[in-house]
Amino acid sequence: MRSTNQLIGSPLERVEDFRLLRGRGQFIADINREGQYHAVILRSPVAHGLLRNIDAAAALMLPGVHAVLTARDLGAAVPVIPLRLQPLPELAPFRQPMLAEEKVRYVGEPLGVVIADSQAIAEDALDLIEVEIEELPAITNRMEAAAAATVLFEEHGSNESLQWHAERGDADAAFASADYVRRETFKVQRHAALFLEPRGFVAEWDGGAQKLTVWGAAKVAFANRKILAGAMDLSEDQIDMLEGDVGGGFGSRGEFYPEDFLIPFAARHLDHPIKWIEDRREHMLAANHAREIECDVEIAATKDGRILGLRGHSWTDNGAYIRTNGSIAPRNAAQFMSGPYAIENIRLSTSMLTTNKTPTGTYRGPGRFEGDFVRERLIDLMAKDLGIDRVEVRRRNLVSADQMPYPLATMTPFESVTSLDSGDNHALFEQCLAEFGWVEKAKMQGALIDGRYHGVSIGCFIEGGAAGPSEDARIVLETDGSFSVYLGSAGVGQGIETIMGQIAGDALEVPFERIRVRYGSTTHVMEGYGSFHSRSTVMGGSAIVLAAEALRKKLKTVAAAALGCELNDVSLEPDGVMDRSGNSLAYGALSDEPVEAEGRFKSSKYTYSYGSLAAHVAVDPKTGQVDIIEIASTKDVGRMINPATLKGQSVGSIVQGLGSTLLEHLVYDQNGQLLTGTLADYLLPTAGDFPNIRTSVCELAPSATNPLGVKGAGEGEIIPVGGVVANAVAEALAGFGIEPLELPLSPPRIWQLIETARRKTKE
């Protein structure tokens, strides 16, 4: 793509920040409609039971209460949430109803909706509703799910909803011929995305126009419009989904939840605007959880450290239902466990289990974070057992540049075949070692300095991106000479206005100040697939390139007519058009009507960013506290659109990974009650926790799958953090013989490991 502006590659400040930092953003809580009612959700207080009765008579007598809607109000058949990604028929029995009708399966499951003049009145009404539930035994762990003494879905007869299988080569033959085999069981805890802004909706029904407008769309507005239309028996063109500013997503926000249906349904049912905003505890009970997995995996290798194979089985706790994208993390954990390493023989499977917990979904690096923890720990354990330096082991096993494209394991039953597209893992690995200062820092392995044991480690990762099948863009030359860029991609705080503006400015060869980016809402383009799987820049940006090419052709045609010259005599300049005689017109004077063009970029091939990450930790043996002394990462994204926003993504990704590794843990008791339902119990990273993070981003291997040469880059560095930090802790505590196999590496867990090791030494 020819460019005169050179906006791509420039670290421009985010244009959206000027609005947001002055408090002029418009988030869903800022949206109000005249005379609106407020909704609160009646939720199950028990994890598993038969729903016998809901008595709302007293609540309905409370002044200001307009309705209490339960399953009987939804019609003859209560709609269920369909699967958006990988809609396998085997998973259909596990879909969640919009309201519980006969049975409840987790604490927080919606039972009804209270509509009142204010949120306070609606919450008071909740206390007056009497709910009768005949409790059943709760399933809260893998062993109980497998035993199936109680099953969540009796008609299915099992708590296993599906098994995923990843296959490559002949794993059994590889293990039979191996010099070395080691098998371990690893666990990653349940935690959550916990984005800054809770979810919410405002819905309004226009009875005369038979039109529904829903504010609060995010991530996948077009997909959710289709789901909502089906559930409400409307056509898609009867619904507008409008996106405003969004305070973070990370995979969890924007998936279709019961509330996505209940609030619009209530608005039409009462023919009145309805607003709902969740509180933080409600969010922790109701929005998708993530991660929880147990992996029994073994690695096979030659005596000189060449990895021959991986095989094993994993169990994911998917909670009570399979929601729109609930199968993605279990699948990814198997398919991507090999990461950037040339492992020719793989047989890995994952069982998806239902339990009486909140349903799970995707969270930044879904399945990859978990798989990297397992693989990187196994590689370090293997290196120690074989007496080979762990750095050298990685060098010997990384996929080389001349092996690209390198095929990964094939997945079934929803067959998925993919290959690492391009890159030089070894170059990034060596760069990370050098920038981290590995040679000097490695001398501190296990050293006791000022009462803390020090350890360093390094690991490698891949990040998949650019999920298809397509994305749309529309560019309009307005009569004032500005260009409006409309996208099917969504904004979840990733700086999409700035990044897409840079792409459009270069593609159109006009100043950045002339670009206005609009995104996310269903009113902007004919179709859109949204923002997930690190796809926005690759898919949406490429659609802009195609739309710009089409618009430039139209502009030349319009300009030739206006200037009275031949089409080939027209040149497009930054401020307008010119013919060969020097006659010119400003863009704003080209037409009395806007001139527009659309572009649709299609692709079925993923991109793969890749890189390495190194960590230096210090462990206090008295408290079990793990402090991060330094983290450094390198990553290749093919081509950088904005280095500044990309660095922000990288640093934020690492911080989230550290939260996942050291702090965050959603804990349930044996009755299925969430014990960590507030931010006093669920610990998150704060601004001062991890000050020494360095990131380096490269452009070594542009992707050949799209015209920009870019690769998805929103998730990468979170992926290796768990494994790398766990390995560094193992090195720090090598004198105790401690090998962490479970996350989080919280102070109580590390302290207990140390105390157990000390007792064994005394014995």
TIVEX-157397 format. One record per residue (C-alpha): residue in three letters; x, y, z. Coordinates in steps of 0.001 Angstrom, whole numbers, padded with zeros to 6 digits, always signed. Layout:
REM residues N
alaXYZ
...
END
This chain:
REM residues 763
met+000000+000000+000000
arg+001526+003354-001101
ser+001467+005976+001603
thr+002528+009610+001730
asn+001373+010338+005265
gln+003415+007700+007091
leu+000854+007659+009891
ile+001274+003910+010234
gly+004186+003287+012557
ser+003876+006650+014323
pro+003330+006703+018108
leu+000401+009124+017961
glu-001357+009944+021205
arg-004806+008404+021449
val-007380+010880+020178
glu-010078+009366+022397
asp-008106+010182+025549
phe-008737+013922+025223
arg-012448+013234+025614
leu-012169+010517+028231
leu-009660+012251+030517
arg-011905+015310+030722
gly-014813+013189+031883
arg-016685+013615+028619
gly-016950+009958+027746
gln-020398+008474+027368
phe-020554+005060+028972
ile-023736+003076+029371
ala-024426+004488+032844
asp-024449+007954+031234
ile-027278+007017+028827
asn-030765+007993+029985
arg-034149+008103+028267
glu-037001+010329+029356
gly-039198+008675+031965
gln-037181+005468+031989
tyr-037836+002675+034457
his-035064+000768+036171
ala-034510-002981+036302
val-032845-005250+038819
ile-032411-008990+038460
leu-033815-011540+040892
arg-031098-014180+041216
ser-030948-017639+042702
pro-029515-017740+046235
val-028705-021459+045962
ala-026436-023333+043565
his-028585-026314+042627
gly-032246-027003+043149
leu-035758-027364+041827
leu-037556-024050+041449
arg-040946-024586+043087
asn-042435-021101+043328
ile-041805-017357+043032
asp-044267-015212+044974
ala-043970-011548+043975
ala-047325-010349+045363
ala-045797-008226+048130
ala-043224-006724+045785
leu-045900-005708+043286
met-047753-003800+046024
leu-044720-001600+046693
pro-045327+001911+045282
gly-043225+002523+042210
val-042993-001128+041163
his-044392-001751+037685
ala-043710-005425+037053
val-041977-008555+038216
leu-041289-010702+035164
thr-040577-014416+035543
ala-040235-017303+033099
arg-044013-017593+032679
asp-044046-014073+031203
leu-041594-014971+028440
gly-044064-017079+026487
ala-044714-020754+025923
ala-041018-021535+025480
val-038269-019720+027386
pro-035553-018697+024883
val-032042-020033+025416
ile-028664-018445+024703
pro-027271-019952+021483
leu-023630-020765+020874
arg-021851-018052+018901
leu-018514-019792+018325
gln-018183-023470+017412
pro-021912-024264+017716
leu-021573-028012+018028
pro-024874-029896+018356
glu-023430-031889+021264
leu-023424-028683+023319
ala-027042-027733+022617
pro-028471-029401+025769
phe-026240-027220+027959
arg-027399-023814+026731
gln-028666-021369+029334
pro-032329-020266+029456
met-032907-016527+029714
leu-034688-017168+033027
ala-034651-020301+035148
glu-037950-022100+034781
glu-037853-025440+036593
lys-034327-025757+037931
val-031524-023492+039116
arg-027909-024466+038520
tyr-025713-021732+040022
val-025839-018962+042592
gly-026714-015815+040684
glu-028770-017464+037957
pro-031564-015065+036881
leu-035040-015992+038134
gly-036875-012783+037293
val-036704-009061+036587
val-038122-006316+038786
ile-039105-003101+036994
ala-039600+000055+039062
asp-039334+003832+038979
ser-035847+003717+040451
gln-033141+001201+041101
ala-033526+001691+044852
ile-037243+000839+044741
ala-036536-002189+042574
glu-033908-003416+045029
asp-036324-002951+047917
ala-038850-005012+045999
leu-036345-007837+045668
asp-036408-008287+049436
leu-040180-008800+049326
ile-040107-011631+046789
glu-040395-015111+048240
val-038540-017807+046299
glu-039053-021481+047054
ile-036234-023774+045867
glu-035894-027441+046784
glu-032142-027770+047146
leu-030145-030519+045453
pro-026524-031529+046121
ala-024085-029083+044569
ile-021237-030160+042300
thr-018231-027933+042876
asn-015169-029845+041664
arg-013922-032203+038977
met-014174-035365+041038
glu-017805-034728+041961
ala-018612-033929+038339
ala-016987-037139+037132
ala-018667-039288+039805
ala-022053-038086+038495
ala-023916-038970+041694
thr-025774-035798+040793
val-026038-034453+037260
leu-027018-030955+036211
phe-028821-032086+033061
glu-030654-035340+033771
glu-031617-035901+030149
his-027915-035940+029229
gly-026983-038298+032059
ser-023448-036999+032517
asn-021656-033873+033676
glu-019250-034046+030738
ser-020613-031975+027879
leu-017867-032575+025307
gln-014336-033821+024727
trp-011863-031992+022517
his-009008-033877+020844
ala-005743-032430+019516
glu-003737-034783+017314
arg-000471-034604+015435
gly+001890-037386+014434
asp+002072-040578+016518
ala+002318-039709+020194
asp+002354-043301+021444
ala+005253-044225+019180
ala+007159-041117+020254
phe+006761-041960+023932
ala+007738-045589+023320
ser+011020-044497+021734
ala+011829-041672+024169
asp+014865-041607+026434
tyr+012990-039470+028930
val+009343-039145+030043
arg+007859-037062+032841
arg+004238-036759+033852
glu+002737-034134+036149
thr-000645-032720+037114
phe-001143-028967+036924
lys-003973-026721+038040
val-004987-023205+037041
gln-007548-021469+039211
arg-010854-019886+038299
his-010723-016138+037865
ala-012376-013367+035898
ala-011721-010523+033463
leu-013211-007962+035890
phe-013186-005038+033476
leu-013395-001568+034960
glu-016934-000664+033834
pro-019704-003095+034829
arg-022228-004204+032216
gly-025491-002413+031513
phe-028218-001715+028971
val-030825+000859+028100
ala-033589-000430+025846
glu-036467+001418+024193
trp-039332+000065+022077
asp-041033+002251+019476
gly-044441+000643+019024
gly-045387+002815+016070
ala-042246+002044+014096
gln-042005-001488+015529
lys-038365-000698+016266
leu-036159-001665+019204
thr-033108+000380+020190
val-030583-001024+022637
trp-027740+001033+024069
gly-024828-000806+025667
ala-023710-003027+022810
ala-020081-004127+022927
lys-017644-006468+021224
val-020029-008331+018872
ala-023033-006085+018278
phe-024100-007731+015016
ala-023959-011252+016426
asn-025912-010178+019501
arg-028500-008431+017347
lys-029060-011684+015487
ile-029446-013605+018745
leu-031796-010995+020195
ala-033908-010883+017048
gly-034376-014636+017161
ala-035269-014628+020849
met-037798-011794+020443
asp-039231-012952+017100
leu-038124-009775+015342
ser-036213-009217+012142
glu-032670-007947+012501
asp-033514-004659+010794
gln-036044-003969+013568
ile-033199-003707+016074
asp-030470-001099+016439
met-027602-002002+018768
leu-025694+001137+019751
glu-022216+001163+021263
gly-020831+004048+023290
asp-017606+004245+025223
val-016693+000918+026799
gly-014599+000413+029915
gly-012732-002752+028972
gly-013730-006139+027675
phe-010954-008778+027757
gly-013203-011464+026281
ser-015941-011348+028893
arg-017882-008196+028029
gly-020162-008300+025026
glu-020998-011980+025047
phe-024741-012628+025104
tyr-025999-012969+028671
pro-029575-013366+029940
glu-029689-009627+030643
asp-029039-008912+026939
phe-032501-010352+026304
leu-034322-009515+029523
ile-033911-005732+029385
pro-035053-005350+025733
phe-037894-007817+026376
ala-039054-005780+029368
ala-038904-002568+027329
arg-041210-004020+024667
his-043409-005836+027195
leu-044096-002614+029109
asp-043719-000303+026084
his-041400+001846+028172
pro-037648+002631+028272
ile-035789+000357+030711
lys-032308+000802+032187
trp-030173-001802+033970
ile-026681-001394+035433
glu-025062-004254+037342
asp-023145-003696+040562
arg-019733-005214+041197
arg-020886-008188+043280
glu-023574-008952+040715
his-020911-008811+038036
met-018731-011301+039884
leu-021702-013652+040266
ala-023170-013312+036794
ala-020585-012385+034154
asn-018424-015110+032633
his-015694-016620+034762
ala-012633-018164+033143
arg-009653-020520+033245
glu-010326-023239+035875
ile-008567-026328+034535
glu-006679-029412+035716
cys-004147-030952+033321
asp-002557-034391+033575
val+000169-034131+030916
glu+003436-035866+030125
ile+006382-034882+027980
ala+008743-037160+026055
ala+012262-036238+024961
thr+015626-037533+023848
lys+018513-037498+026305
asp+019887-034358+024652
gly+016635-032479+025290
arg+014803-032741+021979
ile+011085-032816+022705
leu+009457-035767+020967
gly+005892-035496+022135
leu+003152-034283+024443
arg+000161-036297+025554
gly-002387-036152+028305
his-005869-035164+029396
ser-007333-031983+030868
trp-010587-031165+032615
thr-012142-027709+032459
asp-014795-026538+034891
asn-017227-024740+032593
gly-019786-023996+035261
ala-023494-024581+034959
tyr-024058-023837+031255
ile-022173-023533+027997
arg-022594-019933+026945
thr-021853-018315+023581
asn-018093-018987+023514
gly-017697-021416+026399
ser-015896-024073+024371
ile-013045-021861+023139
ala-010708-022046+026138
pro-010997-025858+026503
arg-010229-026255+022814
asn-007319-023809+022871
ala-005757-025458+025899
ala-005256-028578+023812
gln-004484-027156+020381
phe-001991-024520+021496
met-000214-026320+024333
ser+002752-026929+022026
gly+003184-023169+021599
pro+006146-022064+019436
tyr+008007-025364+019848
ala+008553-027961+017122
ile+006711-030832+018778
glu+005870-033336+016068
asn+003799-035803+018100
ile+000813-034671+020127
arg-002245-036342+021608
leu-004064-034067+024026
ser-007715-034070+025003
thr-009889-031821+027118
ser-013125-032734+028894
met-015631-029938+029426
leu-017394-030455+032752
thr-020548-028819+034086
thr-020651-027809+037748
asn-022829-025599+039943
lys-020762-022482+039378
thr-021096-019419+037188
pro-020604-020343+033508
thr-017214-019647+031968
gly-016137-017990+028748
thr-013056-016439+027215
tyr-010570-014208+028983
arg-007519-012641+027337
gly-005397-015496+025981
pro-008117-018128+026597
gly-006668-021626+026898
arg-003259-020358+025841
phe-002433-018970+029294
glu-003330-022325+030810
gly-001491-024358+028175
asp+001643-022229+028439
phe+001747-022719+032200
val+001734-026489+031709
arg+004245-026581+028856
glu+006787-024123+030243
arg+006772-025863+033620
leu+007289-029240+031924
ile+010200-027894+029879
asp+011959-026601+032993
leu+011332-029839+034866
met+012694-031774+031903
ala+015788-029585+031679
lys+016553-030117+035367
asp+016064-033860+035140
leu+018330-034125+032077
gly+020925-031728+033444
ile+020647-029393+030453
asp+020463-025628+030690
arg+016842-024582+030233
val+017837-021820+027808
glu+019600-024347+025609
val+016609-026701+025746
arg+014403-023957+024373
arg+016891-023094+021649
arg+016904-026710+020514
asn+013125-026947+020312
leu+011822-023622+019021
val+010264-023673+015567
ser+012843-022155+013215
ala+012205-019538+010548
asp+012807-022038+007752
gln+010125-024345+009192
met+007410-021718+008645
pro+004535-022115+008046
tyr+004493-024679+010839
pro+001311-026754+011356
leu-000179-027101+014824
ala-002210-030033+016106
thr-005543-030636+014399
met-008649-030325+016550
thr-011818-032398+016550
pro-014828-032625+016758
phe-015096-029073+015368
glu-012196-029600+013014
ser-009625-026852+013178
val-006465-026886+011070
thr-004015-024011+011429
ser-000331-023190+011065
leu+002063-020650+012531
asp+002235-018248+009600
ser+005678-016645+009807
gly+008411-015533+012160
asp+011824-016072+013712
asn+011382-017426+017244
his+015109-017782+017793
ala+015800-014129+017011
leu+013160-012942+019491
phe+014404-015407+022114
glu+017994-014175+021858
gln+016845-010567+021908
cys+014869-011169+025092
leu+017862-012815+026771
ala+020066-009866+025857
glu+017617-007116+026834
phe+016807-008850+030118
gly+020496-009278+030936
trp+020133-013017+031402
val+023817-013872+031848
glu+024225-011619+034873
lys+020814-012205+036421
ala+021121-015983+036157
lys+024002-015799+038633
met+021436-014980+041334
gln+019531-018237+040972
gly+018519-019395+044435
ala+020552-016687+046169
leu+019370-015393+049553
ile+019663-011600+049432
asp+018266-009405+052211
gly+016000-012191+053416
arg+014540-013120+050031
tyr+015379-015918+047605
his+015896-014838+044001
gly+015068-016666+040787
val+014935-015905+037070
ser+013273-017683+034181
ile+012376-017288+030530
gly+009656-018719+028297
cys+008188-018380+024824
phe+004684-017918+023461
ile+002452-017514+020446
glu-000683-015411+020124
gly-003401-016299+017635
gly-005362-013500+015999
ala-007443-012340+013042
ala-010477-014584+013389
gly-012604-014485+010212
pro-014641-014767+008237
ser-014737-011073+007308
glu-015042-007477+008427
asp-016729-004477+006874
ala-015818-000805+006594
arg-017501+002159+004971
ile-015791+005491+004260
val-017753+008652+003526
leu-016407+011936+002169
glu-018545+014485+003961
thr-019472+017806+002383
asp-017172+019653+004822
gly-014167+017781+003421
ser-013741+015351+006331
phe-013786+011568+005982
ser-016019+009441+008210
val-014826+005880+008670
tyr-017480+003395+009793
leu-016454-000027+011072
gly-017967-003350+012015
ser-015194-003701+014592
ala-015967-002640+018150
gly-014164-000485+020684
val-013474-001944+024117
gly-010832+000556+025205
gln-008054-000588+022852
gly-007650+002763+021061
ile-009552+001866+017931
glu-010312+005491+016995
thr-006624+006307+016806
ile-005389+003118+015162
met-008095+002974+012509
gly-007660+006671+011869
gln-003983+006109+011142
ile-004772+003298+008717
ala-007458+005359+006988
gly-005269+008448+006785
asp-002501+006553+005032
ala-004878+004623+002788
leu-006627+007828+001684
glu-003430+009893+001810
val-005120+012699+003723
pro-004208+014372+007038
phe-005100+012493+010213
glu-007177+015462+011389
arg-009599+014891+008518
ile-010523+011386+009736
arg-013466+010612+012018
val-013827+006998+013111
arg-017187+005485+014079
tyr-017480+001869+015148
gly-019362-000916+016845
ser-023000-000010+016233
thr-025224-001939+013848
thr-026321+001300+012130
his-022896+001961+010606
val-022302-000878+008141
met-024253-003745+006604
glu-022410-006428+008593
gly-019752-006625+011259
tyr-018066-009311+013282
gly-016733-007203+016117
ser-013661-007270+018312
phe-012391-010529+019740
his-009486-012910+019129
ser-007113-009993+018431
arg-008882-009373+015126
ser-009785-005671+014958
thr-006629-004265+013374
val-006069-007169+010999
met-009648-007554+009799
gly-011091-004075+010342
gly-007918-002310+009274
ser-007724-004352+006081
ala-011384-003560+005344
ile-010493+000130+005609
val-007736-000341+003036
leu-010209-001909+000602
ala-012864+000745+001256
ala-010259+003489+000735
glu-009227+002017-002609
ala-012855+001974-003733
leu-013478+005517-002479
arg-010402+006917-004239
lys-011695+005510-007524
lys-015078+007159-006923
leu-013438+010456-006009
lys-011530+010496-009277
thr-014744+009927-011195
val-016549+012722-009337
ala-013547+015023-009677
ala-013216+014431-013432
ala-016833+015481-013912
ala-016428+018534-011682
leu-013190+019678-013330
gly-014278+018781-016850
cys-011262+016585-017564
glu-010412+012984-018270
leu-010296+010494-015437
asn-006582+009860-015945
asp-005887+013598-015616
val-007094+013679-012005
ser-004732+013414-009047
leu-005838+013119-005436
glu-003944+015451-003139
pro-004006+015736+000669
asp-006431+018684+000573
gly-008383+018035-002609
val-008223+017117-006280
met-006241+018576-009152
asp-006067+018120-012902
arg-002974+018360-015113
ser-003670+022012-015891
gly-003470+022943-012239
asn-007178+023409-011700
ser-008158+022192-008229
leu-011065+021713-005896
ala-011119+021104-002161
tyr-012628+017785-001158
gly-015546+019566+000463
ala-016469+021194-002849
leu-016601+017990-004865
ser-020274+017280-004342
asp-023411+018524-002661
glu-023934+014980-001379
pro-021547+012719+000572
val-019502+010319-001546
glu-018988+006897-000043
ala-017606+003414-000654
glu-017562+000128+001233
gly-014946-002543+001674
arg-015141-006085+002993
phe-012013-008016+003889
lys-012350-011796+003972
ser-009880-014230+005466
ser-009966-017700+006982
lys-006311-017703+008033
tyr-005130-016757+011499
thr-002092-014628+012188
tyr+000362-015563+014931
ser+002361-013037+016869
tyr+005111-014626+018928
gly+007770-013729+021437
ser+009603-014414+024671
leu+009259-013196+028231
ala+011745-013266+031124
ala+011117-012672+034816
his+013171-012012+037932
val+011396-012700+041229
ala+012231-012589+044909
val+010430-014802+047436
asp+010132-014035+051130
pro+010245-017429+052918
lys+008670-015994+056058
thr+005489-014827+054349
gly+005437-016600+050989
gln+005231-013244+049229
val+006467-013296+045618
asp+007764-009925+044436
ile+008384-009164+040794
ile+011778-007506+040523
glu+011712-007203+036746
ile+009943-008514+033664
ala+011061-008039+030073
ser+009343-009203+026911
thr+009931-009204+023175
lys+007215-009694+020555
asp+006949-009646+016772
val+003654-008304+015423
gly+004536-008187+011733
arg+003835-004477+011404
met+003113-001845+014028
ile+000310+000633+013444
asn+000926+002646+016622
pro+003925+001694+018800
ala+002628+003701+021763
thr-000778+002040+021999
leu+000823-001327+021271
lys+003218-000907+024188
gly+000270-000049+026394
gln-001435-003271+025312
ser+001743-005230+026051
val+002316-003783+029521
gly-001357-004143+030431
ser-001318-007728+029247
ile+001646-008546+031492
val-000017-006894+034502
gln-003170-008932+033953
gly-001005-012043+033682
leu+000650-011222+036995
gly-002746-010754+038600
ser-003770-014142+037261
thr-000545-015737+038458
leu-000161-014226+041908
leu-003455-012840+043173
glu-006805-013530+041558
his-008875-016509+042646
leu-012621-017107+042590
val-013287-019567+045416
tyr-016490-021546+046029
asp-017489-023517+049089
gln-018923-027049+048996
asn-022450-025648+048640
gly-021617-023670+045510
gln-021537-020309+047282
leu-018975-017810+045957
leu-016684-016842+048836
thr-014693-014192+046966
gly-017522-012047+045660
thr-016155-008627+046590
leu-012957-006745+045843
ala-012046-007070+049507
asp-011699-010827+048953
tyr-010793-011010+045266
leu-007378-009357+044949
leu-006409-007372+041863
pro-003134-005730+040824
thr-002845-002056+041703
ala-000816+000662+040006
gly+002173+000305+042322
asp+002430-003480+042406
phe+004577-004176+039344
pro+006641-001105+038407
asn+009514-002740+036503
ile+008037-004010+033251
arg+009854-003557+029956
thr+008472-004498+026569
ser+010013-004549+023114
val+007996-004964+019921
cys+009507-005862+016541
glu+008498-006044+012883
leu+010550-009030+011742
ala+007961-011049+009837
pro+005000-009190+008302
ser+001981-011387+007781
ala+001175-012416+004229
thr-002498-012963+005086
asn-003596-009306+004885
pro-002690-006120+002969
leu-001350-004364+006065
gly+001028-007172+007043
val-000167-006899+010653
lys-000767-009600+013231
gly-003134-009588+016194
ala-001342-008223+019243
gly-003831-007520+022012
glu-003309-010620+024145
gly+000244-011922+023680
glu+002224-011204+026820
ile-000396-012443+029274
ile+000014-015931+027824
pro+003490-016906+029162
val+003370-015093+032510
gly+002041-017969+034637
gly+004608-020499+033451
val+007562-018104+033488
val+006865-016738+036968
ala+006231-020243+038346
asn+009559-021371+036902
ala+011308-018377+038449
val+009756-019181+041838
ala+010935-022785+041470
glu+014464-021528+040833
ala+014299-019187+043809
leu+013186-022022+046076
ala+015328-024744+044516
gly+017086-025237+047832
phe+013783-026405+049293
gly+013053-028715+046347
ile+009828-026855+045619
glu+008173-027197+042213
pro+004933-025158+041963
leu+002293-027018+039960
glu-000763-024944+040798
leu-001824-021313+040435
pro-002194-018779+041925
leu+001213-018435+043559
ser-000367-016621+046481
pro+001525-015994+049747
pro-000440-018673+051674
arg+000257-021303+048993
ile+003977-020512+048697
trp+004351-020319+052474
gln+002692-023721+052838
leu+004993-025243+050225
ile+008008-023912+052113
glu+006718-025136+055473
thr+005961-028580+054057
ala+009466-028785+052582
arg+010993-027758+055905
arg+009038-030400+057811
lys+010139-033082+055372
thr+013761-032002+055854
lys+013423-032307+059635
glu+011869-035752+059315
END
